[in-house]
Amino acid sequence: MENTAPPYSYRSVDSCSGGFRLAILKPSAQFPAPITCSLVEVTLDDHPIYEALSYVWGDPKLQSTLQIEGATLKVTTNLELALRYLRLPDKPRAIWVDAICIDQSNIEERNQQVRLMKSIYSFCAVDLVWVGESDEYTQNAIDNVKRMKSLSLHRLTDRGSKHFGITGSDELVSLSELGLDCEASMSLLQLFEMPPLWERVWVMQEIACCPRAVLVIGNLTLPWETLSSILDHSGTPDRYHLPFSHQWYDQDIWDAFSKVQVIEHQREALNLTVPINSTLLDVLSRFRATYSSDPRDKIYGLLGLATDNLNIIPDYKKTPQEVYIDVARAQINSTENLDIITQSLWPLGHTPSTAPHARKMYSGKPSSLVENLPSWLPNFSCTVANKILFAQRSTFSAGVEKCKCPVEISPEYALTVDGIVLGAITTMKPVRMTKYPHNYYFSPWARDWMPESLADPNSEVKIYATGGNAFEAYWRTLMTDCLALPSRRLSQEDLKEYTEIFNEWRQKASVLPWFDPKLEQHDLHDGDQGLMSKMGGIANRTGISSVMSKWQFAELGGGLYAMVPWEGHMGDNKPSETGDLVVAVDGGKVPLVLRERNKVGHHENGGVKWEVIGTAYVHGFMDGLASQWAADGKLTRRDFGLI
């Protein structure tokens, strides 16, 4: 018989006084019985003991009906299923559920209730984390976590990837000795890696803020404190590092815990006697792999975790573009630098949902990405980390330390910046797309890109534009003058070591046949397998290969050497072109590559606008030399309108 009850009509709630609703879930011993509940208004200062629910909404097209006070409310089938498992057989259960307790059709109420969510979860007795129904792996996964806890198992960060330690003992134990085999790994992945719950952005704040959490998997449960006992507690990474950074763990086991480890780090940051300072960008970066059906929630869903929310207030009347610009503007004005652009961990600007790499960049859900962003703005909807030229810890300081604030952003989202023009790109040689064994492409590419004046190792020593040996400047440019993991500038000892390596390479490379792009087949060892393997191994170990996956060598006017963006192996980077300007912007630790666009609107500089292509390394100008040359009249300072 068709249900003719009317849709539920919400009574107003006094959010300004800390008011919110609780759902009173009516009991039933019959699992298939309809879900019925009532709503009561309480306040943060006066409320009964209640629980909160963390879950993923699921497909909005798959809906079920709840009965609320004689009326009906449509919710997703995943929520209805969770409530069936959580419903008690003999007594009501007070629970907070966003889809029931917030009038989702009322934007003003959403704005107000979202601001209370951190407190709602902080004041609940337990956060019930609905993972989904159990399967053949669930019990095994729970048993393995409990076994790891009983063994006081912990990771050894410096004694090999395939061994673990028992607390209080120096003895190494292997996976097989612990009984943690492939089946155990699979069960852990099924529980802690595969469920979409671990990608939902709101869940991050909910679990991080609640006093106690319990995972609910069908009729099975796992207290969060049991899970916490086997996770890392050595410190909370900053925005540039995720769990297990710079460390090698056994991928069969510990990779399964990477998502819950991020949440545990955030719980620790909030619950310490003296909470760890987590800036908004720290939090956004920590949880950038999360997903939200509303792209604005990539910001609003995490505000409660930041120690500096930059006065960002949830407002669902704003577009995602406006919300992201609010964050960028507030961040620039707060820090007085352009790290949010030159050190952005998110891709900058517009990525069409039809792009081949969009699915990879947006957690397999390209419909969630925000399009039509200005080229300078980080796209916070992206879930994959953007590789940067790491410049923190005083690694680089190409531009002056601070930019002009308050920052100027036009109604058309054009950002005005000041900077010093280092030069235009004059020479960019093609990147060989030959697939070399083990990705040992360093030696062939370095040969291709080397300026012709440096090809002969027996020729007269050439001097670089800022002084010193030009060939040394070339290979230091390829290395961005750094070693990686952790990233640091080359020391005098490093320079001595790598000078010998590259001089030897130059001698051997000079007698090899040159690459002919017209040939249908090419030598996969570039004429010298030993040389290619040796240099490829060095490039992988030092981080050069990682840099060259996104940046390629280019020459600028005035004889400067640079690494500038190219499209990359997957075609997912915005490539530089000859004629692009490389600019040391004020407040930017690394230079930007800018491309002139047609006149759009009005700008003080003749109406010319500029598109941000990406970041660059320019040898000799990564430590503030641009300002000195500009003062001496060797370089030009000007402003740019970035669109």
N, C-alpha and C positions, 0 to 999 in steps of 0.2 A: 504494500500500500504506500503510495507516494506521500512523503512528508510535506504537509501544507503549512507548517509553522513559519512565521515571518522571520526575516533576517534579524539578527541581534542588533539592537540599537544601543550604543555605549552611552552611559551617563558620564558627564564631565568629571574630570579629576583635577584636584588642585595641585598641579605639579610645582607651582611656585613655592608652596609650603612643604615640599618634599612628599607630596602625595603620590601613591601609585596603587595599582590593583594587584590582588592576588587571586588566583584561580583555586577554588575549593573543589578538588576532584572527588566526585561521589564514588563510594565503594561499590564493588561488584565482584562476586566470586566467579562470574562467567566471563571468560576471556572475550567471546564474540559480542557481548552485550554493548549497546551503544554507549559512547562516552558522554557523560553528563557532568556538568559543573555549574557553579555559580561564581560570581565575581564580587569581591568586597574591596572597599577602598581602605588603605592603611597609610601610615606615614613612616618616614625614616626614623622618627622619634617614638612612634607608638605602633608596634606591629607584633603579631604573634610569631611564634617559631615557624619558619617556613623554609622550604627548599627552593632551589632554582634549577632550571633545565638548560643545559647546553646541548645543542644539536645542529644538524644541517637541515635547512628547509626541504631540500630535495626539489624534484621537478615540479614547478608551479602548475603545470597542466594536470598533474595527478592529484586530485583533491578528494577529501572526505568531509563529512559533516559532523560537527559536534552539536550537542544540545546544551544551550545555556539559558537557564531561567525561562524555559518554555519557548525559546527562539532558537535559531540555527546560526552557526558560524562555519564558514568554509576554511579549512586548513589543509596543508599538504598531507598526503598519505603517510609520509615518514613521521610526522609529528603525531598523527593519530595512532600509529603503531607504537611509538614510544610511550604514549599515555596508557595504552592497553597494558603494557608490561609494568608500568609504574603504578597503576591503580591498585590500591589495597583491597583485600576481600571484605574487610569488616569495619573500616573506619575511613573518614575523609582524609584527604592529603592536601595540605596547603602548599601550593607550588607557584612560582613565577615563571611564565612562559611568554616570550616577547610577542609571538603571533596572536596570543589570546589576550594578554593583559595590556597591550597598547593598541589603540584604535589606529590601525595602519593607514586608514583612508584620511586621517586628520593630520595634515602636515604640521600644524602648530603643536599638536600634542606630541607627535614624533620628535620634533625639535626639543621639546621640554623633557620628555621621558628618556631620550638618549643621553641627556646630560646627567641623569640620575643612575644610569646603569652600573657604573662603577660602584656606587654606594649600595645599590640593590644586591649585587653579588657579594660585596664585602660583608653585608649584614645577614646574608642567608646562613642557615645552619650547615647545609651541604649543597654543593653543586653536583647535580646528577648529570653526568656526561654520557649522553646516549650515542653509542658508537654504531649500533645497529643490531640486527639479530645475530645470534651465534651461529657458527658453522663448525665443520669438522676440525678446524685449526684452533678454535678459541680456547678450549680447555688446556690444550698443550701449551699455548702461548702463556696463559696465566700460570700454569705449573712451572714453566721455565723461568719466568720472572721471579717467582717465589724461591725456586732453587738457586738462582743467582744471588738473591738476597741472603738465603741461608748460608751460602758459602762466603758471604762478605766479599763478593767479587768486585774487583775494581780494575780499571784500565791501567796498563803500564805505558807511560808516554815516551819512554826512552829505551825500551829493551826489546823492541821487535813487535811486529804487527800480529803475529799468530799466537801470542801468549798473553796470559792474564795472571794477575797476582791475587793471592788471598791476603786480606788485611792482617797485618801482624806477622807476616811471613815473607821471607825473601825468595821462597820457592816459586819457580815458574811452572804453570800448568797449561796444557794445551786444550784445544776445544774438545778433542776426542776424550780426553781424560775427564772432562767435565760433563760429558754426555750431551754437549751442545752441537748436534750434527746438522746436516742440511735440512732435515725435517723441522728441527727447532728453529732454524733461521727462517724457514718459510712461514711457520706459524707466527713468529714475531713480526715479520713483515706484514702479514695479513691483518694483524691487530693494530700495529702502530704506524704503518706506512701507507697502506692501501686505502683505508676509509676516507671519504671526502671530508669528514668532520675535521681532520687535522689540517685542512686547507681553508676552513671558514674563518674569516678575519675576526668576527665577534667572539668566537670561542676562545681566542687567545687572551683577550681581556678578561673574559668570564672566569677561566681557570686560574689565571694569574692572580686575580683579586680575591677569590673566594677563600674562606678560612679552611675549608676541607672539600676535597673532590673525590668522587667515586665514579669509576668507569662502569657503565651499565651496558652489557652485551647480551641481549635477550634476557634470560633468567640468571645469567652469571654476572658477578661483580668483581672489580679489582680496585681496592683503595689506592688513591694517588700516592699516599705515603709509602706504600710498598714499591711502587714504580720509582719513586724519588730515591729510594735507598740504593739503587744501582746506577743512578745517573751521576754526571760530573758536578762537583761542587767547588771547583778550584777558582772560580771567578766568572764574572759576566763579561762576555766579549763586547767590544764597542761596535759601532755601525759597520766597520770595515772587515769584521771577522765574524764568521758564523761558528756554530759548534764544531769542534774537532779541527779547526783551522791549523795548518802547519803541522799536523800530527797524522800519523798513519795508524789506523786501527783495523782490526779484522773486519772486512767489509761484510762478511756473512752475518755477523751478529750486530755490530754497533751501528751500522747504517740504519737499522730498523728503528733506532731510538733518536734519530737526528731531529725529527719534528717535535717530539715531546721534550727533548732536551732544551730546545729554544724556549718553550713555555716554562720549564723548570728554572732556567736562568732568570726569566722575568719574575717568577714568583719569589726567587731569592732577592732580587733587586728591590722588590717592594716590601719584603717581610723582615729584612735585616733591621737591627736596632737603629742603625743609621742607614737609611735607604741609599742605594747606589744611584748616583746621578745618571738618569737616562733621558737624554734630550729627545725631542720629538723625532728628529732624524734618526737617532739611535733606534728608537722603537719602530719607526716605519721600515728601516732597513732590516731589523731583526725579524720582522714578520712580512717581508716583501713577497715571500713565496705563498702567501695566503690569497684567498679569492673572496670576492663579494659580488653578488648579483647587481648591487648598486655601487658603481665605482667611487662614489663619494664616501662610502663606508670604509674604503682603504685608509681614509684619514679619520673619520668620525669614530670608527670602531676601535681605534687605538689611542685616542686622545687621553683617556683616563690613565694610561700607563706612563705618560711622559711627565717628567718633573718640570718641564717648561712647555706648556701647551701653546705658548706664543699668542695667547688670547684668541685662539681659534674657537669659535662657538658653532656647534652644529646648526645648520640652516639648510633644510631640504628645498627651500625655494631657489637656492643657487644651483647653477649648472656644475657638472664635474670640472669643467674648465675653470670656472670662477673659484671653486674650492681649492684646486691645485695652485692657482695663482695666489690665492690668499696665503697658502703655506709658503710658497717661494718668497713672496714679498716680506712676510713676517720673518722668515729665516735670514734673508739678506739684511734687513734692518737690524735684526738682533745681533748678528755676528759681524756686520760691516765688511763682509767678504763675499765672494762669489763661489764658495765651495759647493754650493748646491747645484751649480752649473759645471764648473771645471772639475769637480770631484763627484759628479752625480753617479750614484749606484743604480740609477734607472736610466733607460734610454731617453734621450732628449727628443721632444717634439712628436710629430705625427708619424704613426705607423698604421697604414690601412689594414683593416680587418681581413682584406683579401690577400695580403702579403704572404708568400710561402712560409715565412718563419713566424707568422702571427700566432699560430696555435702553440708553438713552443714557448713563445714569450708570455703568453697569457694563460698558463695552466691548462692548456687544452680547451679553453673557453674564450675564443677570440671575440665573442659578442660582448665580453666584459670590458674590452679595452676602450679607452677614451681617445677619440679621433679629433682632428682639427685643433691640435695644440700648437702654440708658437714653438719655433725651433729651439728656443733657449730653455723651455720649461720641462722639468723631469716628468715623465709619464708614470705617476705613482700606481697606475693600474697594472703595470707590468709585473710579472711574478718572477722573472729571471734576472739575475744580477748582471749589470752592465760593467764590463771590464774597464778599469780606469788606469791612468798613469798615476800611480800612487804617489801623493805628494805630502802626506801628513808627516808628523814628527820632523819637520824642517827639512824634508827630503828635497823639495823644490820651493822656490819663491820667485817665479819669473816676473810677476807683476808687483806693483807696490802693495803693501800689506792690506790697506783698507780701500774700499770703494766709497763713492759719494752716497750718503744717506740723508734723508729717506730716499729710497730708490724711486725712480720715475718710470711708471708703467702707464701707457696711454690707454684710452678706452678700447683701442684695437689690439691691446695686449703687446704693444711694442715696448721693449725694455731699452732704456738708454744707458749705455756704459761708456766709460772712457778707457783709452788704451794707447799703447805705442805700437806702431806698425813695424814688425820685424822684417817683413818682405813679402813679396808675392811668390807663389810657387812657379818656378820656371821649368823644372825638369822632373818628370815622374815616369820611370820606366815600367813596362808591364810586369805583372806578377805571373810567373810560371805556374800553371795549374796542373802540371804533371804530378801524379800521385807517387811520391817516393816511398820506399820501404821505411816503416817506422816513423813516418812523417819527418824524415831527416831532410827538410827542405832548406835549412839554413845556408849551407855552402853554395848551392846553386843560386839561390836568391841573392845572397851577398855578392856573388860574382856578377850577376846581372845588373845590380843596382850601383855597383862601384863606379864613381866618376872615371871617365876615360883617362884623365890626367894622373890617376893613381894606379892604373892597371899594371904598369911596368915597375916591378919592385927594385929594379936596378937604375931607375931614372933619378934625377936630382930630387932631393927632398922638397916637397911642396909645403908651404906655410898656410895654415887655416886663417880665416878672416879675423878671428879674435886672438890669433897667435898660436904657436905650437905646431906640431907635425900634423899635416892634413890627413894622412892615413890613420893616425891615432884618433883624430877627430871623427873619422868615418866609422871605425869599429865601435868607438864609444857611443856614437849616435845610434848604431844598431842596438846597442845594449841599453839605450837611454841612460847611460852612465851609472847603471845600477845592477846590483845582484838581487835576486828575489827570494822570498820565503825564508825569513822575513825580508822585506824590501829595504835596501840601504844603498847609499852611494858607494862608488868604488873608492877603496882606500889606496894609499901609496903602494902597499904590498900587492893589492889586486892589480894595479896598473902594471907593475913589474911582471906579474905572472901572465896577464893576458896580452901584454905587448909581445912577449915571446911566442905565445900561442898564435896570435894573428899574423905576426911577421912570418912564421913558418907556413901558415895557411896561404898567405899571399904569394910566397915563393912557389908553392906547389900548384896553386890555382892558376898562376900565370901561364903555365905550359899546357893547360887543358884546352880542348877544343871548345869554341864558343857555341852557345846554344842557338840552334836554328829553328825558329818557330814554324817554319814552313814544312819541316819534316813531319811525316805522319807518326813515326815512332821515335822515341827519344831514349837515350841511355838512362836507365833508372838509377845508375850510380854516378851520373855526371862525370864520367871519365876516370874516377878514382874512388872505388868503394870504401877503401880505408879512410880516406880523407873525409868523405861525406859522413861516414858513420862516426868518426871522431868528433867532428864539428857539430854534427847533429846531437850527439850525446851531451856535449858541452852546452849547446843552446837550450836543450831541454832542462838540464840541471840548473842553469843560471837564470832561467826565466826569459831568455831571448826569444824562444819559440812562441811563448805566450804573447809577448809584445807584438811579434811579427804576424800573429794571427789576426790582428786588427789594425796595425800601423805599418806603413811601408816607408822606405827611404825616399826622400825628395830633396831637391836643391832649390834654394830660394835665391832671389836676386841679391847680389852682393857676395855670392859665394858661400852662403850659410847652408849648413846641413841640418836636415830635420827628419823626424818621423811623423807622418801625417796619416789620417784614416784612409783605408781602402775598403772595398766592399766585403772582404773576408771570404773564406772558403764556402760559406753557406749563403753568401749574398745578403747577409742581414745587417751590414753596416752601411752608413751613408758615405760614399767615396769622395775623396778630394779630387780636384781638377786643377790643371795649370791655370794660373790667373787668380786662384783663391788667395786671400790675404791671411797671413799668420800674425796674430796680434797678442801682445802681452797686455791683458786687460787689468785694470786696477782691481785689486781684491782677488785676482786669480793666481793660484799657485802654479798653474801651467797655462801656456798660451792656448788661444782658440783659433780654429780655422774658420774664416768667414767668407761667404760668397755674396757678391752684390746681386740684389734683386731689382726689378723695375720699380720706378717711383710709385709708392703707395701712400696716399695721404700726405700730411705735412710733417716735415722734420727739419730741425734747424740746419742740418747739413744737406741742403739742396733737395730734400725729399727722398734721398737714397736710403733704402733699407737693406739689411744684411741678414742672411740666414746662417745659423750656426751649423757647421758641418761636423765638428767634433773637437777634440783636444789634440795638442801636438807637443812634441819635444823639439827644441831648437838648441843645438850644441853651442855652449858658451853663454847662453842667455837664460839659464834656469836658476840663476842666483842673483837677479836684480840688475844685471849689466844694462838692460834696456833703459832704465831710468838715467843712468850715467851718460849713455850715448845720446839720449834725447836732449839732456841738458847741454851736451856738447854740439848739438845740431846735426848729429849723424843720423838720427832717426826722428820720425814725426809723431807727435802726440795729437790725437783727435778723438771725437766722440762717434759712437755708432748706435744706430737704432736697430735693435735686433727684433726680428719678427718670427 
